Amino acid sequence: MRTSGSRDAKYGIRRGAPALILSLAVGAALVVPRASAQEPAQRYVFEGSVRDAGTGFPLAGARVSVVGRETGAVTRADGTFYLTGMAAGAYTLRAERLGYRASTVEVTVGTQRARRAVAESGEVVIELSPSPLAMGELVVTATISERAAAEALRPVSVMAGDDLQRQLTATVAGTLASMPGLAATRMGPSVAQPVIRGMSGDRVLMLEDGTAVGDASASGADHTTALDPSSARRIEVVRGPGALLYGGNALGGVINVIRDEIPSAVPHRLTGSATLQTQTATGSLSGSATTVFPIAERVPLRVEVAARTAGDLKTPIGTLLNTDGELLSGGAGTTYVARWGRLGASFRGYRNDYGIPGGFVGGHQEGVRIEMERVASKFRAVIDEPAGPFHNLRFDATHTWYTHRELEAGGILGTLFDQQSASADVLGRHERWGPFTAGAMGGRASREDFAYGGSLHTPDTRRSRAALYLLEEVHLGSIQIESGLRYDWTRLDPGEDRVSDIGEIRERRFHSLSGSFGVLYKSASGLVLGTSVARAFRTPDVTELYSEGPHLAAYVFEVGNPSLEGEVGRGLDVFLRFESDRLRAEVTGFHNDIRNHIYGEDTGRLSRVRLPVYQFQGNDAVFSGFEVGVDVDAGRGLALEGVASSVKGSLKETGRPLPLVPPLKGHVALKYERPSWYVRAEAEMADRQDRIGEFETPTRGYTVFNAAAGVRFTFGGRLNVLTMSLANAANTEYRNHLSRVKEIMPEAGRSLNVTYRVVF
C-alpha cells in the first residue's frame, strides 16, 4: 500500500491514514501497519509483486485477483501490482501467468494481528513456480461462489491462457471442440454450434458474463452463436444438467464466455490486452483490443473492439465456396464503485456477414448469404454489505435486439428472423444459515418477441418466462453436499388461434419443477469422488411448435408440432478426480434419460419448393457415455496430455440411433514447456460413426496431426505472447460427422495459424 507520511525503518512501510495490515501465507512476506479507529469505513490500495520462485525475476503480465471479490490487477514490467478498494478483512489472493502454476495466498487487511514474519522491504511478494500444467483453475459458472474446478459438484472445464490462444477460431463452438464431451456442428468455418454429450441447440445454454446471449442460434444449424471469442478472458463449460442458477432448459450443459464487460473494480492504471490472428486455410485476419482504465476515483471504463475478415475455406481437395465472412464487434462498460457495492452498465454491438455453401439437395447452387446483427445492453447492481440473511445481492437487467436475414442470389430476402428480449434477474448469496454452510436463491423474469418474414409462415410469437430457484450447500469436513430446486413457468402466445396445415396454432403454457442433488468427497491426498443427480425440464421453442416454411440456409422445409409436450431429463453423473503437483486427471460417466426428446424427423416428402420436409416429433431417448482427461508432468518441462469422450444416443422404444451424435473422439499430445517458450505435438482422432439417424450417412474415422509452438517475452514493459500452430500438418482428407457439408467437401486442409497477443 502507498500512503503519504514517514517511513517505518523496521517494517519498510509508509505510515499515514489509512493504516493497513497484511498477513500473507506460505510463499509471501507480510506487511503489518497500524490500524485506524475508522478502519471499517476505509478503503486501501494493496501493493505487491509477482516473481519467479527460482530466479526471483519479476513477472510482467501476471494476473492477480481477489478470490470471490471480482477484483483484479495485471503486473507491470517490474512485477508490481496494485489492488484498489480493499476494505478491512481477510482475503485470498490468486496469481497466475502463462508458463507457471497458479498460486493462492491468504492476506488480512486492516487488523493488528500478523500471521507471518514481515519482510524488511515491506513488499508482498508472490512467487510462482514454472510448470507445464495449468493447475487449479477457478470456476464461477453453476457454483454458489468462486472455487477450484476440482471442488465443483458437476463436471466443469475451463479454457484460458495458452489453450485459448492456441485453439482460438472464428466461433465459440470451434474453439471448444477439443474439450472433453464437446463437439461442433458445422456449415463452414464461420458457422458452428456447440454439442455437449450429443445434445445441442436449445439444450446448451450460451452465456456471456453469466447472462443469456439472446440470439437465434438454437433455431437452425446455419445460425452461428452471436459471440466473438477473441476478446474472452476465459470460457467455462459445465457438462450435463443441473445448472439451476441459469435455467432448467440446459439439459446438455452451459457455456459461459467471460469478458468482464461491466468492470467490477477501479484499476490502479490502464490495463488490457490486444490480439492479432491470421489463418492460411481461410486467409483470415482478425484482431481485438480491450482496455480498462480509471476515469474518476470510483469509476472505471472498459472499451473493446474486434474485427475479422476471412475468405473461402481451403480443403485438401478444393475450396468450399461461399464460406467467406466479415465480423465487427465492440462494446463499452462502466461502473460506479461505492463502499456498499457497485452500479454498472454495458453496451455491445455485433455484426456478422457470412456465407452458407450450396450444393445440398433442394438448396441453391450458389448458396445463401446471412447477415446477423445484435445490440445488447446490460445493467448490474451489486450490494456487498449484509442485507438480512444475505451477504451479497446482485440484480441484472438486460435488453437485446437481434435480427437475422438469409439472402438468396441477387440479394433477395429468403428468410427473416427478428427477436427482442428483456430480462431481469435477482440473486442473493448467504453464508452460514441454519444447517447450511452457504447458499443462493433468486428469481428471473423475461419476455421475448419473435418475428418472422420472407418465405416463412411461422407466426410472430411472444414468449414469457418466470422462475424461482434455491441452491444450498452443507460442508461436513471432507464431504460437501449440494441440493437445489427450481420452478419454471413459460407461456408462448402466437397472437391468435387458427387451424393450419401443421395443426392447431394456439397458446401454450408449460411449468415444471427441476432439482439437483450432489455429493463430493475430497481426501487429503488430492483424490475427489463425486456424484450428482438432476431433473431438468425444457420447454419446446417457437420453431419446434409453430415453424411452417422453408429454411433456405439449412436447406429444409421445417414443420412444427403445436401439440408437443416439454422434455423432462433425468441425469446421473459419477466422476473421479485427482490433482497433485505432477498429475491432473478426471474420469466421468454419465446417463441422461429424456422423456419426450424433441427432434426433427425426415418425413420422406419434398415440399412444393423441392426441399426435404422435416417435422418435429417427441419420443423418449437416452444418452450415455464417458469423458476422460489426463495431464501428466513428466519432469524437466515435459508434459503428456490425453482427452477422450464418447456418447451414445438412442430412442428408447426402438433403439434407433439419434442424429448428430459425435463418435468416440479425443486427442493425445506431448508438450515441452519452459517459462518463456513451449512446443507441442498432437494427434487428434475420431472413430468411425455408423450409428446414424435416418437422414445421415456413415463417416469414416480419422487421425490428424497438429503442432504448435509459442514464445513469451517482455517488451516495452509488457507481456507479449506469440503462438504458431500448424493444423492438419499432413493435409489429411477427413470429414467431421457433425458437418452439414461433409458430402461436398472435407474439413480444412493444412493451415498455419499465427496469433500475437500483448498484455498491458
N, C-alpha and C positions, 0 to 999 in steps of 0.2 A: 504493500500500500504506500502511496505517496501523499504526504501532507507537508505543510509548511511548519517550521519550528526548529528547535535544536535537535541534534542527532545524539542518540544514546550510544556511548562508546562501547559498552559491553555487548549490546544486542544488535547494533547496527540498524536501529530503527529511528526514523524521524518522528518525534512525538509532537502532538498537537491535537486538535479536535477535528474529527472524531478519532478516538483511540481504537486500537484493534489488537485482537489476539488470534493467532492462527496456530492450530495444533495439527500436525501432519503425521500420518502413519508411516509405515515402512517405505524406505527409498526416498524420503524428502526431509528437509530441515524445517524447524518450526520457528515462527516469529511470535513473540509474546509482548505486545504493548499493553498499556494500561486501559482499563475500561472507563467509560464515562457514565455519569449518573443518568444521562439521557440516551443510553445505548439503544433501547427498543425502538426509538424513532429515527435512528441514524442509518445511513447507507454508506457502504465502504467500497473502495476500489482495491481489489485484491491483485497483488503483483507477484509474479513468479517467473520461472523459466523452465524450459524442457531441454534436456541434454541426452546425448548418447551415453549409456551406462558404462561402456567400455572405455571410450576415449575422452569423455567429458565434453565433446564437441557440441556446440549449440545447434539445435534442430529448428530450422525455419519451416513454416508451413504446417506445423503440428496443430491439431485441433484440440483445444481444452474446453471441456464442458462441465457444468454442474449437473450431476445426475438428478433427474426428476424436476429440474427447475427451469429448463428451456433457456439456459444462459450459457453462452459460449464465446470463445475468442480464438484467434489464429496467431501463432507465434511469429515474431519478426525475425530478421536476419540474425540477431544475437540470441535468439531462442526465448526472448521475453514475451509475456502475455499479461493482459490486464482484464479482470472480470469486474464489471461495474454493477452498481446497485445491490451489493451484498448486505443483507440485514444480519443482525446478530443471530447465531445459531450454528448447528453442526451440518456439514456438507460432505458429500463425496465428489471429488474431482476425478475426471477421467481424461487422460491424454492419449491420443492416437495419431500415428503418422505412417505413411506408406513405408514398408520395409521393416517395421518394428511391431513388436507385440504391445497391444494397448495395456495401459496401467491405470489402476484406480487407487486413489489415496484419500484418507479421511482428514478433514480440517475442521477446526472450530473457530468461529468468528465472534468476537465481542464478549469474551469471558476472561476471568483472571486465572484460569487453570490451563496448564500446558501438559500434554501427554508425552512429549519427547523433548530431547535437548534442542537448544536453539543454535542455529548457525551464526557464526561471528559476523557474516556478511549481512544477515537479516533477510536473505533472499530464499524464497521457497523454490527448491529445485526438484523437478520430477524427472526421474531417469527412466529411459526406455531401452529395452534390450532388443537387438536385432533378432528377427525371426522370419522364416519363410511362411509361417502360418499366421493368418489374421485371426487371432483367438479372441473369444469373449465378447462378441458383438452384443450391443444392447438393442432391444426392440421396444416399440411403443404401440404397435398395432395389435388390437384384440387383447390387450392386457390392461389391468387396472392402473398400473403405474409402470414407468420405465424400468426394465430389468434385463438381466442377461438372457440371451436366447436359450441357453441351457436350462433355464428355470421357467420357461414358458410351458403352460399346460396343454399346448397343442403344437403340432409341427410347424415351425417357423424358419424361414430362410431370409438372409439379408444379402443384398448385392451393393457393394460400395467400394471406394478406393480403386485399386488396380483392376479388380474384376469388372467393375462397372465401366472403367475407361476402356478396357480391352474388349468387352462384349458389346459396347455401345453400337446400336444400329438406329435406323430411322424410326423404329416403333418400340414401344414398351414390351410387347409380346416377343418380338425378335430378340431383344436384349436379354430377356429372362429365359429363353427357350432351353438353355443348357442346365438349368437348376433342377434338383430332384423333383419329380412329379409334374413338371411343366413341359408343355409343348406349345406350338403355334400353328394355327390355320393360316394359310397364305393365299393371296391372289396377286403376287408380285412383291417387290421389295418395299413398297410404300403401304402395303395392306397386310396387316397381321392382327390376329386376335388371340389372346391367351387361352390355353386349355389347361385346367388343373384336374388331374386324376380323371381324364376323359370327359370332363364337363366344361362347357364354355357358354358364351352368350350371357344371358341374364343371371346365370348361376355363378358367375365370377364377378364379384363386386369390385369395380375400379374406383379408387380413391385418390384424391390429390390433397395432401396435408390433412388426411382424416375425413374429408367430405366428398360426397359423390360427384363425379365428373359432370353428369348431366348431358350426355350426347346420345347418339342413336346407334352406338357400336353393337348393342345386343340384338338389333333387329335385322341384321344382314351380314353375311360373310364378307361383303365388299366394304363394310363400314369400319374403317380403322378407328381406333380409340383416339379421341381428340386430346392427346397428351404428347408432348415432346420430351423424351427422356434426357436430352443433352444437358439440361440445367439441373437435373436431380442431384441432391446431395447423397441420397441413398434410396433404395427401393426395398420394401419389406413385403414378404409373401407369407400369408397364413394359409396352410393347406387343410382342406376339409371344412365341414360345417361347424357351427358353434360360435361364430363371431357375433355375439348378441349385441355388442355395443353399436354395430353398424346396420344390421338388418337381417331378417330371417331368410331373405332370398338367397343368401350366399351359400348354396349347397356345396359348391365346389371349393370356394375359398375367397380370400380377399387379397388384392394387390394395392399397396399404398405407396404412391410416389411422393417422397418427402422433399420439399423445396424450402420450407420455412418462408412462404410467401409473405406472411404477416410476421415481421420480426418480433421477437419476444423480449429483447433487451437492447440497451443502447451500447454500441461498441465504443471502445476507447478511441478508435481511429477507423479510417476507411479500411474495410476488408472485402474480400470477394474472390472470384476466380474467372478465368476466361479459357475457352476451349475452342480449338480448331481441329477439324477432321476431314480426311479425304479417303475415298474408296474407289479402287480401279474398276470393280465389277459393274458399277453404275456410273462411274465418272462423277461421283457426288462430291460436293464441297459444302461443308456446314460449319457453323460457328455459333457460339453462345457466350454471353458475358453476364455476370451477376455481381452486384456490389451493394454493400450495406454501409452507411455512414451516418454520423450524428448530424442533425440539422438544428437541434436545440438540446438543452441539457437533458431533457427527458424524452426526446423524440428522435427515433432513428428513421431512416428511409432506405427501402430496398428497391433497386431497379434492375430489371432483367430484360434481355433481348436475345432472340435466337432466330437463325435463318438456315435454310438448307435448299440446295438445288441438286437434282440428280437426273441422269439420263436413263435410257432403257437398260434393262438387266442383260448382261452378257453371260451366256452359259457355255458349256463345252461343245454344244452342237449348233449354236446360233444365238441370235438376240431375241429376247422376248419383247416384242414391240408394244408400244403404248403402255409402258410401265414407268415412264419418267414422272417427275413430280417437283413441286416447289412448296416450301413451307415457310411461314413467317409467324413468329410468336413473340409476345412481350408482355410485361406487366410491371406494376409498381405496388408497393405496400408500405404502410407506416403504422406506428403505434405510439400512444401516449403511455409512458411507464410511470405509474403512481406508486405510492407506498403500499396501497391496499391491493394493487393488481395492475391491470392494463386494459386499454381500449385500442383496438386496431382495425384496419380495413385494408383491402387489396382490390386491385382491378387487373384483369388479364384479357388480352385479345389473342385470337388464334385463327389462322387461315391456312388451309391445306388444299392444294390443287394437284390431283394425281390421276393416273390412267389405269383402267382395267383392261387387260388384253382381250382380244377377240378370238374367235375360233371354236367356241363351245357350241353344242347342239342348241339351235334356236337363238344363238347370240349374234350380235353384229360382227361382221367380219373385221371392221376397223376397231372394235372395242368401244368402250364408253369412257368419258371423262367425268370426274367427280370433283365438285367444289364444295368444301366444308368451311363453315365459319362458326366461331364460338366466342361469345363475350360473357365473361363471368365476373361477378363482384362478390365480395365476402366481407362480413363484419364479425368481429370477435371481441367479447368482453370476458375477462378472467378476474376472479376475486381470489386472492391468495391468503386472505385473512379468515379465521374461523367464522362460520356463519351457521349457527345451530349445530347439527351433528357433522357438518361438512368442513373439511379444512381447505377445500378447493372447489370453486364453482366456475363453470365455463358455459358461455352462451355463444352459439354460432348462428348466423343468418346468411343465406346465400341466395343469389339470383343468377340464372344462366339463360342466355338466349343462344339457340343453336339452329343452324339451317344447313341443309344438305341437298345439293342438286346433282342429278345424274343426267348428263348431256349426251345425246346421240350425235352421229356425224352431222356436221353443219351447224352445231351449237343448238340443236332442237332439244327443248326440255322434255325428257322422258319421264322422270320421277322426281318428286319433291317431298322431302321430309322437313318439317319445321317444328321446333319444340321450344317451349319456355317453361322454366321450372323455378320454383321458390321453395325454400325450406327453412325451418327453424329447429335448432337442437339445443337442449339444455342438459348438462351433465354435472353431477355432484359427486365428489370423491370424499370418502371418510377414512379415518384411520381406525383404531380400535373402537368397537361399538358392540357392547354386549359380548356374545361369543365370537364375533367376527373380528379378525385381525385387520382387515382392510376391505373396502368395498366401493361400489359405484352404483348410482341409479340415475335414471334420466328419462327423457322423452323426446319424441320427434314428430313434427308435422310437416307435410309437404303437399304441394299441388303442382301438377304438370299438365300443360296444354299441348296436345299433339295435333298437327295439321298436316294434310297430305294433298298432293297435287299431281299434275301431269296425267299419266295414264292410270294411276292408282285410284281405286274406288273405295279405299278404306275410309270409314267415316272419321271426321275430326272428333277427337275424344279428350275428355278431361279425366285425369286420374288423381284422386285424393287419398292421402295416406296419413295414418297416425299410429304411434307406437309408444309403449311404456316398457322399460326394462330394468332389471336388477341383477347385479353381479356381486357375489360375496366370496371372500377367502377366509380360510382358517389355517393357521400355521401351528402344527404340533411337532415342534422340534424339527426332525429331518423330513417330516411329512407335510405336504401342502395340499389342501383341498379347496376346490373352486366349484361353485354352483351358480347357475344363472337362470332367469326366466325372462321371457319377452312376449308381449302380446301385440299383435299387429292387426290393423283394420284397414281395408282397402276398398275403394269404390271407383268403378270405371263407368263413365257416363258418355255414350256415343251421341248424345244430343237428342235423338228421337228414336222411338221404336219403329222398326219396319221389318218386313219379311224380304229376305234376299235369297239369291241362289245358294248361298252358303248356310242358310238357316235364319233363325230369328235374331236380328240385331237388337239388343236390349241392354239395359243397365245391369251390371253385375256387381255383387258385393261379396267380399271374402274376409274372413277373420280366423285367426288361429293362435294357439299358444305354442311357443317354442321354448326349449330348455336345453341346458347342458350341465354335465357333471364330470369333474376331472379330479384325479388323484395323482400326485407326483411324489416320489421318494428319492431323496438325494443323499448319497452316502459320503462319508468324509474322503473316500478315495477318488471321488470325481465321477462315480457311476450314478446315473439318473435313470430311474424306471418310471414310466408314466402311462396312464390310460385315460381316455375321455370318451364319453358317450354324448350324443346330441340328437335332439329332434328339431328339425328346421322345416319351415313352410315357405313355399314360393308361389306367388300369385301369377297366373298366366299374364303375359304382357299384351299390349294392344295388338301387336302383329299376330300373335297366336290366336287371339279371339276374333278379330274383325278384318284381317287383311283380305283384300279381294282385288287382284290385278297383277300385271307383270312387274317383276322386279328386275329391270333390264341389266343392271350391273352384275347381278348374281345369276342371270340367265335362267330364271324360273318364274312360273306363274304361281304365286302364293295364295292359298285358300285357307282362311281362318276357320275356327270352330267355336262358335259362340257358346256352346254348351260345355266347354272344358271346365274341369274342376282343378283346384290347386294341387300342386305337388307337395307331398309330405315325405321328407327324408329322415331316415334314422341311421346315424353314422356311428361307427366304433373305430377308434384309433388306439393302437398299442405301440409304444415306442421305447427304445433303449438308447441312451446317450452315454458317451464317455468323453471327458475332456481332461487333458493333462498338458504339461509343457511341450510334449512331443507327439501327442496324438489327439485327434478330434474325430469322433465317429458318431453316427446316428443311423439306426435301423428302425423303420416304421412299417407296420402292417395296418391295412385299413379295409373296412367293409361298409359300403353305403347302400342301404335298401331304400328305394324311392318308389312310393306309391303314386301312380298316375304320372309317370315321367312323360313329358311332352316333347315330341319331336316331329319333324316334317317327314311325311311318308310319301314316296313316289306312287302316284295313282296309276301310272302306266298310260295316261292320256296326255294329249297335246292340246294346248289352248288354241283359240282362234288365231293367235299370232305365232303359232308353232313353237311355243315354249312348253317344256315339261311341267305338268301340274303337280304341285306338292301340297298336301293337306295336312294340317296339324292334328295329331292324334295323341291320346294319353293312355299309356299302358304301364303296368308295374315293371320296374327294371332294377338291376343290381349292378353295382360297380365294386370291384375288389382288386387289391393289388398290394404292392410293396414299394418302398423307397429306401435307398442306401446311399449314404455319403461318408467318405473316409478321407482324412488328411493326415499324413504322417510326416513328421520332421525326422528325416534320416540322418541328420547331423551334417556339420560343415556346410550349411546353407542349402542342402539338397532336400527336396520335399516331393512326396508322392501324393497324388490325388485321384480318387475314384468316385464316380457317381453312376447309379443305375436306378431305373424305375420301370415299373410295369403295371398296367391296369387292364382289366377285362370287363367289358360292358355288355350286358345281355338283357333281353326281355325275359322276365321270369316265366311267363306262361309257355312260351315256345322255345326258349333258349337261343333264339335268333340273335346274332351279334348286332349291336347298335353301331350306327355310322360314326365316322370321325373320331375313332378311338385310336390313340397312338400305339405303336408296337413297343415291345421291350427295347429300351434305348438307354444310352449313357455315354460316358467317356472316361478314359484314363489319361493321366498327364504326369509328366516328370518336369520339375522346375528347380532351377538353381538360382538362389537369390542372395544378394548382398544388399546392404542398406542403400547403395547408390545405383544398383542395376540388377536386372534379372533376365533370364532366358527361360523359355518354356516350350516343350514339345507335347502334342496332344493327339490322341486318336479318338475320333468321335464315331460311335457305332449305333446301328439300329438293326433289329431283326426283321425278317420278312413279316408282313402283315397280310394274312389271308383270312382273318376273321372280319368279314366285311359286311356292311349294310347292303341293301338292295341296289342302290344306285352307284356303289363303289366298285372299283377293280382292285385286285391284289397289287401290293407294292413290294418289290424286292428289297432285301436288306442291303446294307452298305457299310463301308468303313472309309472315313475321310480323315486325312491328316492335316493338322493345323500347327502353326508355330508362332511364337511371339517373343519379343524382346522389348525391354524398356530401360530407360535411364532416368535418374532423379538427380537434380543438381540445383544448387543455389546460385542464382544470377540476379544481380541488381537487388539483392536482399530478399528475393522471393524464391519460393519453391517452384521449380519447373520440372514437368514430367513429360517425357517423350516416349510414346508407345508405338511400336510397329508390329503388326500381326499379319501373317500370311494364312489366309483361309483357303481350304481345299487346295493344299500345296501341290498335289499330284494332278489337279484338274480332272478329278473323277466325275463321271456322269452318274448322278444319283437323283432319286426323287423322294420328296417328303410325302408320306401317306396323307397328311392333312392338307396338302396343297390342292386347291381347286383347279390349278393349271398344270398339274403333273402330266396329263395326257398330251399336252402341247410341247412343253419344254421342261427339262430337269432344273435342279437348283443351280445357284450361281457357280460359275467356274472359278478358277484361281483368281484370288483377289488380294491385293496388297492394301491394307488399311493402316493409315498413319494418323495418330491423334497426339496433339500437343496441348498441354494444359499448364497454366500458371496460377498459383495460389498466392494471394496477397492479403 
